[in-house]
Amino acid sequence: MIRNDKISGKSMITRQLGNSDMKLTPLGVGAWAIGGSDWAFGWGPQDDNDSVAAIRAALDRGINWIDTAAVYGLGHSEEVVAKALEGLATKPFVFTKCERIWDENRQIQKSLKRDSIRREVEGSLRRLKLDVIDLYQIHWPEPDEDVEEGWTTLAELKAEGKVRHIGVSNFNVNQLTRAQAIAPITSLQPPYSMISPEIEEAILPYAAAHNIGVIVYSPMKSGLLSGTMTKERVAAMPEDDFRRRTPHFQEPKLSHNLELVEVLRKIGARHGRTPGEVAIAWTLRHPAVTAAIVGIRSPAQVDGVVGAADFRLAAEEIAEIDAFRLA
């Protein structure tokens, strides 16, 4: 299959993901928000045409992978991804996740049981219109007592050719160790941003030591560090936008976070970069991080983030950011 590895007419830097043969661009398309509304963790209403256009714009700029999950929009995100890829001669890598399931009342449940995961992978293959999934991930290690059963099932799916590589998301070191004893972990997907750097202490060192690729999510903290967020915009968010309920979008943290954005804006202005690109570059500075997931909802948003692919912060700029955020 032809893969996309060009940006603006030139090759984009890629890095190998863990023990896989996949070489990823520094940024990947995050498809959480394009799942739309009417589910527990939606981002408010979303136009599918905008979503398709956004994905294609990102691919046109050289991004070569997309990360989604069955639960995003309760299957809808995967369907939108499939629509965006229809007819394309150059295909990106497609990653999705299992473990979060839902019932006829759209209530979300958790399952790592073998039969449940097998039903999930078939559903994802059907919605994505794929014969094989490039990277299949356990979304959350819940219930914890079923981590071994879930990971064993993913290893079986890989051996059967349903998926090419297997990874995990939101695992701690103990859970990573338990899974690694069953089958090698290709990748870990944790949250990581300058607002939420907790994985630096133990999780990133473990991943580096065991050749586990790391694709971080929420590098802009769900858009908070994008440079386009304001108190007024937060106040006007739809009631079904999950971000309204998170502490970092509420006072007193909101004001401090928006002040941090102004530090990023000042640094970015020196290089013709947006605050969001500075925030993403901050996560990519860590040697254990392979790539970052960037959520996009419109073609215009691609322009505000794609520059992070080849932008690196100087040591004094990292110190400038740390001086504010650690004060």
Beta strands, then each sheet from edge to edge (+ up, - down):
strand 1: 6-7
strand 2: 10-11
strand 3: 15-16
strand 4: 23-24
strand 5: 27-30
strand 6: 65-67
strand 7: 93-98
strand 8: 100-102
strand 9: 108-110
strand 10: 133-138
strand 11: 163-169
strand 12: 187-189
strand 13: 213-216
strand 14: 291-295
sheet 1: 1+ 2-
sheet 2: 3+ 4-
sheet 3: 5+ 6+ 7+ 10+ 11+ 12+ 13+ 14+ 5+
sheet 4: 8+ 9-
end
